[in-house]
Amino acid sequence: MPGASYASITINGTRIIYPERAREQTLRLENNDGSPVLIQAWIDEFDGTRPARDAVSPYLVMPTIFRLDPGKGQSLRIRKIRPLPNAEQESLHWLNIKEVPPAPDASDGENYLQFGILSRLKVIYRPESLDSGAADAATRLRWYRSSLDGRPGILCDNPTAYYVSLAELRWQVAGKTHRMSLDTVAPHSRQQWGIPAELGPLAGPFTFASVNDYGALVSLDAELTPR
């Protein structure tokens, strides 16, 4: 039974920043493939892949289900319809965009297993009181040596009211560059990661990459903070 799974939609953005004063935000989708696709879009507070019918969100996405023909585009309109609980820090939800390709030609009599493709983007609500500090949030992170499950690790403390998306950590050991992947650190919280044994210890200065509001990587130098 052959499988049919491919992505044909271009999403013009990597995240959505929703300022408190905004009436709505938009995200453009383009179908650069030669076949139409069915799109379903929804926002959820849950960091996972539960279906749209179970989603909980203060946002409305319009349109929710639509067909996108080859060579055409469609803007998703995202509107906040309920207040968010904490006005002192950013709030994070997830935009889910699921595309279902057309059924393949079954004239040859074969059966096909067809998959929908799900893309997920961060939706970050930014209260008006936080309008000016997002660009500097990554520079205010504090880094500590830690231990995780009995192996060396690194702990990141985020004292700011912003979500800081981290992509990568790089450091040198005996002239060799080591890399490990990181992820998002929530406002006023800590996140730690174990360092794979084959990478060796982290000591001295290092470089980390954060993702700004426009989806671009920004490299910053840092050092471990003494306890």
ROSE-325791 format. One record per residue: x, y, z of N, C-alpha, C in turn. Coordinates in pm, whole numbers, plus 32768, in hexadecimal, padded with zeros to 4 digits. Layout:
! ROSE-325791
XYZXYZXYZ/...
This chain:
! ROSE-325791
80557F8980008000800080008059807D8000/806B80C27F9280BF81387F8F808681A57FE7/80DE81FC801B80B4826E806B80C182ED801B/806B834E8035807283CF7FF2807C843C805B/80F084808065810484E880C88167854E8093/813C85CA8083819686328054815C86B9807A/81B4871E8087818887A480AB818987FC802F/811D88428017811588997FA280FB892A7FC7/80E58944804880C289CB8075813F8A1380AA/81508A90807E81B78AE780B681768B43811D/81AC8B44819581798B99820081D88C10820D/81A58C8681F881F98CFE81F7820B8D378283/82538CEC82D3826F8D15835D82948C9E83B1/82D88CB5842182FF8C49847A82BE8C558503/82818CC88520823F8CE0859F81E48D59858F/81878D6A85EC812C8DDC85E981368E24866E/815A8EA38668815A8EF886DF80D98F4786DE/808B8F38874880088F79874E800C8FE687BA/802590658794802590D187F77F9990E68832/7F95911088AD7F15912188F47EB6917E88A8/7EE891E7886B7E92924988297E68921E879C/7E9E91B0876A7E7C918586E27DEC915586DA/7DA8917C86707D1F914986597D2490B98628/7D84909C85D17D9A901585A17E25900F8562/7E558F97854A7ED28F7F85027EB48F22848E/7F098F2584277EF48ED183B27F718E7F8394/7F5B8E1083517FC88DB983247FA58D878299/80018D99823C7FE88D7681B180178CE88192/7FC08C9C814F7FE18C17811E7FDF8C198085/803A8BCF804780418BC67FB580488B337F8C/7FFD8B107F2580038A897EEE80598A8C7E70/80D48A5D7E7D81338A5C7E0D813889D67DC6/80D9897F7DE780D688FA7DAB807688FB7D34/806F888D7CEE801888847C7A7F8E884D7C96/7F7088337D177EEF87F87D3B7EAF884A7DAB/7E2B884B7DB27DE8888E7E227DFD88427EA4/7DF3888A7F137DFC884A7F967D8B887E7FEE/7D64882E804F7D03885880B37D5188818130/7D3288F781647D79892D81D87D1A8938824F/7D49890E82C27D038926833F7D62896F839D/7D3489DB83DC7D898A2A84357D428A4584B9/7D8C8A3785277D548A5285AB7DC58A72860C/7DA28AB1867B7E048AD486E37DE08A8B8763/7E478A5D87A97E328A1088247E988A3D888C/7E728A34890A7ED08A5289767F2C89DC8992/7F088969895D7F4F88ED89797FC788DC891C/803C88BE895580B488A9890580B9881688DC/806A87F588798062876B884A8015876687C9/7FDD86F587AB7F9A86E3872A7F0B86B2873B/7EC486E087A27E3A86B487B27DE486F58746/7D7586B787207D2386E786B17CDF876C86D0/7CB287AF86657C75883386727BFB883086CC/7BB087C386CC7B3587BE871B7B5187C587B1/7BCB87A687DB7BED87A888697C3C88258891/7C52887F88337CA688F4884C7C64895588AC/7CB8899688FC7C8D8A0189577CE18A7C8937/7CA08AEB89177CEB8B5F88E97C978BDE88F5/7CD98C5089117C928CD189117C918D118886/7CBE8CC888217CC88CFD87997C658CBA873B/7C3D8D0686D77BEC8CD386687C3F8CDE85E9/7C448C71859C7C8B8C71851B7C248C6F84AC/7C348CC784497BD78CD083D87C278CD68355/7C048C8582F07BA48C1782F77BE08B9F8340/7B888B4A83717BB68AD583BB7BD48A5F8360/7B7D8A4782FD7B9089DC829C7B788A178211/7BD489FE81B57BC48A34812E7C1A89E580CC/7BF789F3804E7C4389B67FE17CA08A217FA7/7D1D89F97F8E7D7E8A547F537DAE8A197ECF/7D8B8A5D7E627DAA8A2C7DDD7E3B8A487DB7/7E708A017D537EFA8A157D277F148AA77CFE/7F858ADB7D2A7FAC8B627D067F5F8BCF7D4F/7F0B8BAC7DAC7EBA8C0D7DF57EEF8C1F7E84/7EBF8C8B7EC27EE38CA77F4C7E698CC47FA0/7E7A8CBE80217E0E8CDB807F7E4B8D1080FF/7E148D7C81327E408DB381B27DE98D7D8223/7E2A8D49828A7DE48D2483047DD88DA0835B/7D618DBC838B7D498E2B83E77D3C8DF38474/7D8A8E2984CF7D8C8DF885587D5E8E6985B2/7CF58E4D85FF7CBA8EB586537CA88E8186E2/7CD18ED287437CBC8EAF87D07C2C8ECE87F5/7BE68E6B88287B588E7D88477B3B8E7288DD/7BA28E4D892B7B928E4789BD7C118E7D89FD/7C078EB88A747C7F8EED8AB77CDC8E7D8AE3/7D5A8E9D8AEC7DBB8E3E8B217DD48E5A8BB4/7DF48DF58C027DF28E038C937E618E5B8CCD/7ED98E5B8C937F4A8EA08CD07F778F138C76/7F618F8E8CA67F8790038C57801490328C75/805D8FE98CCB80E490138CF281518FCC8CA5/812D8F6A8C5381928F238C0481518EEC8B85/81A58EC18B2881718E8A8AAC81298E068AC5/80CD8DE58A6A80858D658A6D809E8D1D89E9/80AA8C9989EF80CA8C48897A80588BE98957/802F8BEA88D97FD48B8788A080128B54881E/7FD18AF287E380078AB2876B7FA38AB686F9/7FD08AEA86877F808AE7860C7F9E8A6585C2/7F368A1785AA7F43899985617F0D89AC84D4/7F5C898784717F32898E83E47F40890283A9/7ECE88C6838D7ECE883D83587EA4883F82C6/7EF5880282727ED387FB81E47EBD876981BA/7E52875681707E3086D0813F7E3886D480A7/7E95868B806A7EA1868C7FD87E2F863F7F98/7E1C86557F177DB0860C7ED27DCE85777ECC/7D6685297EC17D7784987EB47DC1847A7E32/7E2284207E347E6A83FC7DB97E1083B27D58/7E3B83AF7CDD7DEF83687C767DF182D37C94/7D7E829D7CB07D76820E7CD47D4681B97C5F/7D5781EE7BE77D2681A57B727D7181237B5B/7DEA81197B977E36809E7B877E0880327BEA/7DA780547C3F7D6F7FF17C9A7DB97FE17D1C/7E27802B7D317E7280207DAE7E2C806C7E1D/7E41803C7E987E1180847F0D7E7F80E27F40/7E5881567F757EB881B77FA67E9981DC8036/7F0281EE80847EF78224810A7F2282B68103/7EC7831181247EE1839F81117EEC83E68197/7F4E844081A27F698485821F7F53851C820F/7F1B855A82757F1A85EC827B7F9C861D82B9/7FC986928290804786CA82C08028873F831D/805D873A8396803F879F83FA80B987F68414/80A7887A8407810E88DB842B80DE892884A6/813A894A85008114898E857B816D8A09858E/812E8A7A85AB81758AF785C0814D8B328647/81AC8B758687818F8BB98705813A8C3586EC/80D78C4A8743808B8CC7874980A88D0587D1/80EE8D7587D281198DB3884F80CD8E368863/807E8E3988CD80338EB288F0808B8F0B8946/80998F8A891D80F28FE8896180A2905C899C/809590608A20804F90D08A60809091558A3F/804091BE8A41807192438A1C80E692708A73/80E892478AEF815492708B4A81DB92378B23/81DD91D68AC7825A91948A9F828791BB8A14/8257922989DF8271924B89538304925E8932/83599282899283DE92B3896D845492588990/843E91E689D284B0919A8A0284CC911489C2/847E90EC895F848C906589268515904F88E6/854990B488A285C790A3885A863C908988B7/863190B5893486A090A48992868E903089F2/861E8FE989E886018F808A4A866D8F148A4C/869E8EEC89D887028E8089D387848EA98A16/87A58F298A1388218F568A5288198F528AEA/87A28F468B20878F8F468BB287888EBA8BED/87928E548B9887928DCB8BCB880D8DB28C21/87FD8D5E8C87886E8D368CDB88838C9F8CCC/89008C788CC289238BED8CA689758BB38D19/89548B368D3E89978AF58DAE89BB8A658D87/8A288A378DC28A4989A88DB689E7895A8E0D/89B888E68DDD895788988E29897288038E14/891F87B38E53892687228E41889A86F08E22/888D86998DC0880B86658D98881685CF8D82/87CC85848DD487CF84F18DCA885C84BA8DD7/88A984F78E31892E84C48E4B899884EB8DE7/897885408D8889DD856C8D2889E286048D23/8A52863A8CF28A5F86CC8CEE89EF870B8C9C/89C887828CC6896087CA8C7E8977885E8C85/891C88A78C48891F89398C4D889289698C6B/888989CD8CC388098A048CEC88008A958CBE/878E8AB98C8487768B418C5587068B7E8CA9/87218BF18CE386BF8C3A8D3486918CB48CE4/860E8CBE8CCF85D58D2F8C86858C8D8A8CEA/85C98DFB8D11858A8E548D7385298EB78D33/85158EAE8CAF84C48F118C6884338EE48C5A/83E08F3C8C2783528F1E8C1083388EEC8B82/83A28EC68B3B83978E9D8AAF83B88E098A9E/83788DCB8A3A83A38D478A0C84208D5A89B8/84888D1089D985068D18898D85198C928946/85168C9688C285278C1D887185BC8C0A8853/85F18B9B8880867E8B7B886D868D8B0C8806/86F38B1787B387058AB58749877C8A598761/87ED8A92878C88688A44878F88CA8A7E87F3/891C8A25882B898A8A4B88838A0B8A178844/8A738A6C88428AF48A4488078B658A658868/8BC68A0988748C3B8A2488C68CB289D48892/8D2889F988C08DA589BD88928DE0896388FE/8E0D88EF88D48E5A8895892A8ED2886788DA/8F4A888C89098FC7886688C68FC5888A8832/8F92890188158F928932878B8F2288FB8735/8ECD88A7876C8E5F886E871F8DDB88AE874B/8D8788D486E98D06891287078C9D88A88720/8C5788B487918BEA885A87B28B6688A787AB/8AFC886287868A78889F87798A0D884787BA/89A9888787F389358840882388BA88988811/8849885887FC87CC88A087E4878C88CA8868/874A893E88648701897388D78671898C88AE/861E89BA890B859589DC88E885698A588936/84E98A6D894584B48AEA897B84B88AEC8A13/84DC8B618A4984D98B768ADA84688BD88AF7/840A8BAF8B4983948C008B6883BA8C758BC4/83648CDB8BCC837F8D4D8C25838D8D228CB7/83EB8D618CFB83FF8D4D8D8B84088CB78DAC/84568C6F8D5D84638BDF8D7584F08BB28D53/85098B348D6E858B8AF78D5285788A7C8CFB/85DB8A638CAA85DB89EC8C55866889B38C57/8672892D8C5E86F888F38C5A86FD88818BF7/8776886A8BC5878E88038B61880A87B48B8A/880487318B75887A86DF8B8A88D986EB8B15/895986EA8B3189BF86F18AC889E886628AA5/89D686398A2789FE85B18A008A8F85958A25/8AA8851E8A5A8B2D84FC8A8B8B97850A8A1F/8B7384EC89A38BD784F189378C03857F8915/8BBA85E489478BDE866E89278C4386A98988/8C56866889FB8CB6869C8A5B8C7A870C8AAE/8CC387398B148C8D879D8B718C8288278B31/8C2888768B698C1A89028B418C6189578BA8/8CC8899E8B7C8D1489F38BD68D418A6E8B87/8D448ADF8BCC8D708B588B898D038B968B34/8D278BF78AE18CC48C3D8A8E8C828BDF8A29/8C098C028A018BC28BB5899B8B698C16894D/8B2D8BE288E28AD48C32888D8A4E8BEB8885/89E38C38888D89608BFE887889148C508811/88B58C0E87CD88648C50876687D58C598796/879D8CD1879187108CE587B186C68D0E8732/86418D02873685EE8D2386C3859F8DA186E4/85AC8E08869085688E8686AF84D88E87867B/84948EF8868984078F02866183F08EE685CE/84588EF7857C844A8EE684EC84788E5E84BA/849A8E06851984C58D7F84F485578D7384D1/85A48DDF84E486348DDC84C386858DAD853C/86F38D668520874C8D39858A87AB8DAA85B1/87BB8DBD863488168E22866A88798DDB86C5/88FA8DE486A689628DA386F689948E008763/89A18DCA87DB89CD8E18884F8A368DC9889C/8A988E0F88D08AFF8DD289238AD58DD889B5/8AFC8D728A018AD68D6C8A8E8B3E8D1C8ADB/8B348D228B5E8B898CD48BB88B318C998C26/8B628C2F8C638B1B8BF48CD48B228C528D4B/8AB18C608D918AAB8CB68E078ACF8C658E83/8B2C8C968ED68B4E8C4B8F518AD38C3F8FAA/8AC78BCE8FEC8A568BB9904A8A6C8C0C90CA/
